[in-house]
Amino acid sequence: MKSFVVTAAIGAALFSCASFAAPGFLDAGPNLSDNGASGAWTSLYATRNPAGAEFAIAPDSTFRMGILSSFGVGMEVGPVDNFADEIDDLIDELDRDDISLSEGNALVGRFNGILDPLSRDGYVKVQAGVQVPLFPMLYRSELGVFTADANISAQARLGFLDSPLTYNAVSEEVETASAAYVKAGQIDEIAIGFSRPVWKPSAGQLIVGGNVRYLQATLSKQVVALDAVEDDEDVEDILEDSYDANERKSSNVTLDVGAIFDFSNYRVGMTLANLTEPEFEYGAIGTNCGALSGSAQYNCYTAAFYGDRIALNETWTLERLATLEGAMFFASGAGSLAASVDLNDVHDPVGDLNQNMKVALGYKTQTNWLPDLRLGYRKNLAGTELSSASVGFTFFGAVHFDVACGLESTDIDGSSVPRTLAFNLGFEMSY
């Protein structure tokens, strides 16, 4: 719980700098639990499949918008028990200058035995997403459904770069070139879209849609030498202090298209996102170190030291993503069983691979006295291969609350905790 509170605080800090469907970011609103073409839980469905705007606003409604349709925070940790605590302990020991030979040799043996798994598998990742108030907006006309959206998403990842620990008998200190490696991405998005039925055979209809999205990405990365970390700082401080180092802003435009076959008791849809594969730049690290001073210079030279293991100059490509989705409806349309799967894997801004498979069961109570209910399951088919279960509620047809919890765990302070945890909260209206 303490870690999740810290995650929420860092997520808020990320937004101070600036639910876009980039891979690896939180799904906005009820999309966290509702994982397919299952209907108008939320106007945010139109931000997933552009053709879904037809179902994200009721047939008898003219206008729908969010009040604050989604605010969400999530965290993820690697499969290394007590990762953050081990790094904090190492920082504390590096700050000491009174270590005896026997104690120094013991510390060298202890930490050198765990540096490799810390570097290979250890990480802390936080992410957050918020829709700009009043967005998305949907307007139904005789031509079709027009959409407008504005949102901000962010994520940051702290990993570990290992170098052997040694004992300096002269200064009575342990020494290492080990460092924290922080990458962060913030995406501001403005999007406009349109969808409409284009074919209506006797058994159903075909809806197509498209979105044009303007994206401004602020990407940053930093290597922080553990030797340079103050003795009163810990992993969370490093992440919060370093996520905006060496920022580089760049902008681009991309296009999504989608289609949905809608029949009386089921739907099948397809989305092709990021068709232009826009590129965005990170700020450079490990260069022009002589022009810096103090800890910034020390961190710069440390980054250059790891130039054979990390990219000092880097771009992120928002890769094309194809997603197949479908849903079956029962109980006169009140219940739904939905699923979606990404047909290829893509990298998120901090470099992790994502390819999601999702399944959801939902029921609309059609009364304000009982909340609508969503139960979901998802698995990353690439990268971490993590899975999670989720539950969501819609109260009074307007207030959404969704929580996702990882099914894999790690140990922190002797207790087993889920490796992933996220929540979304939002409020929207129809007219």
C-alpha positions in Angstrom: 0.0 0.0 0.0 2.9 2.4 0.8 4.4 1.7 -2.6 1.0 2.4 -4.3 0.6 5.7 -2.5 4.1 6.6 -3.7 3.1 5.6 -7.2 0.1 7.9 -7.0 2.3 10.8 -5.9 4.8 10.2 -8.7 2.0 9.9 -11.2 0.7 13.3 -10.1 4.2 14.7 -10.5 4.4 13.3 -14.0 1.2 15.2 -14.9 2.6 18.5 -13.5 4.9 18.5 -16.6 2.3 18.4 -19.2 -6.0 7.8 -22.2 -4.1 7.8 -25.1 -4.0 4.3 -26.6 -0.2 4.0 -26.8 1.0 0.6 -25.8 1.9 0.1 -22.2 -0.2 3.0 -20.9 -3.2 2.5 -18.7 -6.5 1.9 -20.5 -8.7 4.8 -19.7 -11.9 4.5 -17.6 -13.9 1.3 -17.9 -11.6 0.1 -20.7 -9.4 -1.2 -17.8 -12.0 -3.9 -17.2 -14.1 -4.0 -20.3 -12.0 -5.6 -22.9 -13.9 -5.8 -26.2 -16.7 -4.5 -28.4 -19.3 -4.8 -25.6 -21.2 -1.5 -25.9 -21.6 1.9 -24.4 -20.2 1.5 -20.9 -18.4 4.7 -21.6 -17.7 7.4 -24.2 -14.0 6.3 -23.9 -14.8 3.2 -26.0 -14.5 5.5 -29.0 -10.8 6.1 -28.1 -10.0 2.4 -28.7 -11.7 1.4 -31.9 -12.7 4.5 -34.0 -15.8 2.7 -35.3 -16.9 2.2 -31.7 -18.1 5.7 -31.4 -21.4 4.4 -32.9 -21.9 2.4 -29.7 -20.3 4.9 -27.3 -23.3 7.2 -27.5 -26.9 5.9 -27.2 -29.0 5.9 -30.5 -31.4 8.4 -29.0 -28.7 10.7 -27.7 -27.3 13.7 -29.5 -24.4 14.6 -27.3 -22.2 12.8 -24.8 -19.1 14.1 -22.9 -16.9 13.4 -20.0 -17.0 15.6 -16.8 -13.7 14.0 -15.7 -14.1 10.8 -17.6 -10.9 9.1 -16.3 -8.1 9.5 -13.9 -5.9 6.5 -13.3 -2.7 5.4 -11.7 -0.8 2.1 -11.9 2.4 0.4 -10.8 4.5 -2.6 -11.8 7.6 -4.2 -10.3 10.0 -6.8 -11.5 10.3 -10.4 -10.3 13.1 -9.6 -7.8 12.1 -9.9 -4.1 12.7 -6.7 -2.2 14.2 -4.9 -5.3 13.7 -1.4 -4.0 14.9 -2.3 -0.5 18.1 -4.0 -1.8 18.9 -0.8 -3.8 18.2 1.3 -0.7 20.5 -0.8 1.4 23.3 -0.6 -1.2 22.9 3.3 -1.2 23.2 3.3 2.5 26.3 1.2 2.6 28.0 3.3 -0.2 27.5 6.4 2.0 29.5 4.9 4.9 33.2 5.6 5.5 33.8 3.4 8.6 33.6 -0.1 7.2 36.1 -2.6 8.6 37.9 -5.1 6.3 35.8 -8.1 7.5 32.5 -6.1 7.1 33.6 -4.8 3.7 34.4 -8.3 2.4 31.0 -9.5 3.7 29.2 -6.6 1.9 31.1 -7.3 -1.3 30.0 -11.0 -1.1 26.4 -10.1 -0.3 25.8 -7.5 -3.0 27.9 -9.1 -5.8 25.8 -12.2 -5.4 22.6 -10.3 -6.2 23.7 -7.6 -8.6 23.1 -9.7 -11.7 19.4 -10.5 -11.0 18.9 -6.9 -9.8 20.1 -5.7 -13.2 18.5 -8.4 -15.3 15.0 -8.5 -13.7 14.6 -5.7 -11.3 12.6 -2.6 -12.0 9.9 -0.3 -10.7 7.4 1.2 -13.3 4.7 3.8 -12.6 2.1 5.1 -15.0 -0.8 7.4 -15.0 -3.5 8.8 -17.3 -6.0 11.6 -17.2 -8.6 12.8 -19.7 -8.8 16.6 -20.0 -12.1 17.7 -18.3 -15.2 17.5 -20.7 -13.4 15.1 -23.1 -14.1 12.9 -24.9 -17.0 14.6 -26.7 -19.3 12.7 -29.0 -21.9 14.3 -31.3 -24.5 12.2 -33.3 -25.7 13.7 -36.6 -27.4 12.4 -39.7 -23.9 11.9 -41.2 -22.5 9.8 -38.3 -20.8 10.3 -35.0 -18.1 12.9 -34.6 -15.7 12.7 -31.7 -13.1 14.9 -30.1 -10.6 13.9 -27.4 -7.8 15.4 -25.3 -5.8 13.5 -22.8 -2.4 13.1 -21.1 -0.6 9.9 -20.3 2.7 9.3 -18.6 5.0 6.5 -17.4 8.4 6.2 -15.8 10.6 3.2 -15.3 13.6 2.7 -13.0 16.0 -0.1 -13.7 19.4 -1.1 -12.5 22.8 -1.1 -14.2 25.3 -3.4 -12.3 29.0 -3.1 -11.8 31.0 -5.2 -9.2 31.4 -4.0 -5.7 34.9 -3.6 -4.3 36.3 -2.7 -0.9 38.7 0.2 -0.5 40.8 -0.4 2.6 42.4 3.1 2.6 39.1 5.0 2.7 37.3 2.1 4.5 34.5 2.3 2.0 32.8 -0.1 -0.5 32.7 1.2 -4.1 30.8 0.4 -7.3 29.9 2.0 -10.6 26.4 0.6 -10.3 23.7 3.0 -11.2 19.9 3.5 -11.5 18.6 3.9 -15.0 15.4 6.0 -15.3 13.3 6.4 -18.5 10.1 8.4 -18.7 7.6 9.3 -21.4 4.7 11.8 -21.3 2.2 12.1 -24.1 -0.2 14.9 -24.7 -2.9 14.1 -27.3 -5.6 15.9 -29.2 -7.7 13.7 -31.5 -10.7 14.1 -33.8 -12.7 11.2 -35.3 -15.7 10.1 -37.2 -17.7 6.9 -37.6 -20.8 5.8 -39.4 -22.5 2.7 -40.8 -21.6 2.1 -44.4 -23.5 -1.2 -45.1 -26.7 -2.5 -43.6 -27.6 -6.0 -44.8 -30.7 -7.7 -43.4 -28.7 -9.4 -40.6 -26.7 -6.4 -39.2 -24.5 -3.5 -40.2 -20.9 -2.6 -40.9 -19.6 0.5 -39.1 -16.2 2.1 -40.1 -14.4 5.0 -38.4 -11.1 6.8 -38.2 -9.2 9.1 -35.9 -6.5 11.7 -36.6 -4.3 12.2 -33.5 -1.8 15.0 -32.8 0.8 13.8 -30.3 3.4 15.8 -28.3 5.8 13.5 -26.6 8.2 14.5 -23.8 10.8 11.8 -23.4 13.6 11.7 -20.9 16.3 9.3 -19.6 18.9 9.6 -16.9 21.6 7.4 -15.4 22.1 8.1 -11.7 25.3 6.8 -10.1 24.4 5.2 -6.7 27.6 6.7 -5.3 26.1 10.2 -6.0 22.8 9.5 -4.2 22.3 11.3 -0.9 22.1 9.1 2.2 18.6 10.3 3.0 17.2 9.4 -0.5 15.7 6.1 -1.7 14.5 4.5 -4.9 11.3 6.5 -4.9 13.3 9.7 -4.6 15.5 8.8 -7.5 12.5 8.1 -9.7 10.7 11.2 -8.7 13.8 13.4 -9.0 15.1 12.0 -12.3 12.1 11.3 -14.5 12.3 14.7 -16.2 16.1 14.9 -16.7 17.3 15.6 -20.2 13.8 16.1 -21.6 13.2 16.3 -25.3 9.9 17.4 -26.8 8.8 16.4 -30.3 5.5 16.3 -32.1 3.9 14.2 -34.8 0.5 13.2 -36.3 -0.8 9.7 -36.8 -4.0 7.9 -38.0 -6.2 5.1 -36.7 -8.9 3.2 -38.6 -11.4 0.7 -37.4 -14.4 -1.4 -38.4 -17.1 -3.3 -36.5 -19.6 -5.8 -37.9 -22.6 -5.5 -35.6 -25.2 -8.2 -35.5 -28.1 -8.8 -33.1 -26.3 -10.8 -30.5 -22.6 -10.4 -31.3 -20.0 -8.0 -32.8 -16.6 -8.4 -34.4 -14.2 -5.6 -34.8 -10.7 -4.7 -36.0 -8.5 -1.7 -35.3 -5.3 -0.6 -37.1 -3.6 2.0 -35.0 -0.6 4.3 -35.5 -0.6 3.8 -39.3 2.1 6.5 -39.8 4.4 5.0 -37.1 5.5 8.4 -35.8 8.9 8.8 -34.2 9.9 10.8 -31.1 13.3 11.6 -29.6 14.8 11.1 -26.2 17.2 13.7 -24.8 20.9 12.5 -25.1 22.9 11.3 -22.2 26.6 10.6 -21.7 27.7 13.4 -24.0 29.4 16.8 -23.5 30.1 15.8 -19.9 32.9 18.3 -19.5 30.4 21.2 -19.8 28.6 20.0 -16.6 29.6 20.1 -13.0 28.9 18.3 -9.7 26.5 15.3 -9.6 25.3 16.1 -13.1 28.8 15.6 -14.5 29.3 12.5 -12.4 26.1 11.0 -13.7 27.0 12.0 -17.3 30.3 10.1 -17.1 28.5 7.1 -15.5 26.1 7.1 -18.5 29.0 7.1 -20.9 30.6 4.2 -19.0 27.5 2.2 -19.8 27.4 3.2 -23.4 27.9 -0.4 -24.5 24.8 -1.5 -22.6 22.3 1.3 -23.2 21.6 3.7 -26.0 23.0 7.2 -25.3 21.0 8.7 -28.2 17.5 7.1 -28.8 14.2 7.5 -30.6 10.9 5.8 -29.8 8.7 4.7 -32.6 4.9 4.4 -32.0 4.6 1.2 -33.9 1.6 0.0 -35.9 -0.7 -2.1 -33.9 -3.5 -4.4 -35.2 -6.2 -5.5 -32.6 -9.0 -8.0 -33.2 -12.0 -7.8 -30.9 -15.4 -9.3 -30.4 -18.4 -9.7 -28.1 -21.4 -11.9 -27.5 -24.6 -10.5 -25.8 -27.1 -12.3 -23.7 -30.0 -11.5 -21.2 -31.7 -9.3 -23.8 -28.4 -7.4 -24.3 -27.8 -6.6 -20.6 -25.0 -9.2 -20.4 -21.8 -9.4 -22.5 -18.8 -11.6 -23.0 -16.1 -9.8 -24.8 -12.5 -10.4 -25.8 -9.7 -8.7 -27.7 -6.1 -9.6 -28.8 -3.3 -7.6 -30.2 -2.0 -9.3 -33.3 1.6 -8.0 -32.9 3.9 -6.8 -30.2 5.0 -3.1 -29.8 7.3 -1.2 -27.5 6.1 1.4 -25.0 8.0 4.6 -24.5 10.2 3.2 -21.8 11.2 0.2 -24.0 9.0 -2.7 -22.7 7.2 -5.0 -25.1 3.4 -5.2 -25.0 0.9 -7.5 -26.7 -2.3 -7.8 -24.8 -5.0 -10.5 -24.8 -8.1 -9.5 -22.8 -11.4 -11.2 -21.8 -14.3 -9.5 -20.0 -17.7 -10.4 -18.6 -20.1 -7.6 -18.0 -23.7 -7.0 -16.9 -25.8 -3.8 -17.1 -28.4 -3.8 -14.3 -30.4 -1.0 -16.1 -31.3 0.5 -12.7 -29.7 3.2 -10.7 -30.1 1.2 -7.5 -27.5 -1.4 -8.5 -24.2 -0.7 -10.2 -23.3 -2.1 -13.6 -20.6 -4.8 -13.2 -17.5 -5.7 -15.2 -15.0 -8.6 -14.6 -11.9 -8.7 -16.7 -8.7 -10.7 -17.3 -5.7 -9.7 -19.4 -2.3 -11.1 -20.2 0.7 -9.6 -21.9 1.7 -12.1 -24.5 5.1 -10.5 -24.9 7.7 -8.9 -22.7 7.0 -9.5 -19.0 4.1 -11.9 -19.8 2.3 -10.6 -16.8 -1.5 -11.2 -16.2 -4.1 -9.4 -14.1 -7.7 -9.6 -13.1 -9.9 -6.6 -12.9 -13.3 -5.5 -11.6 -15.3 -2.4 -12.5 -18.5 -0.7 -11.5 -20.6 2.0 -13.0 -22.8 3.8 -10.5 -26.0 5.7 -11.6 -25.0 5.3 -15.2 -22.3 7.9 -14.9 -19.6 7.2 -12.2 -17.0 4.6 -13.2 -14.6 2.8 -10.8 -12.2 0.1 -12.0 -9.4 -1.8 -10.3 -6.9 -4.2 -11.8 -4.6 -6.5 -9.7 -1.8 -8.7 -10.9 -1.9 -12.5 -10.6 1.9 -12.8 -10.3 3.5 -11.7 -7.0 6.8 -10.8 -5.5 8.0 -10.5 -1.9 8.4 -7.1 -0.2 9.4 -7.0 3.5 8.4 -10.7 3.9 4.9 -10.3 2.4 3.7 -11.4 -1.0 2.3 -8.5 -3.0 1.0 -8.4 -6.6 3.5 -7.3 -9.3 0.9 -5.0 -10.9 -1.8 -2.8 -9.5 -3.9 -0.1 -11.1 -7.2 1.9 -10.7 -9.3 4.3 -12.8 -12.0 6.7 -11.6 -14.2 8.8 -13.8 -17.5 10.7 -14.3 -19.4 11.4 -17.6 -22.8 12.3 -18.9 -25.2 11.9 -21.8 -27.6 14.4 -23.2 
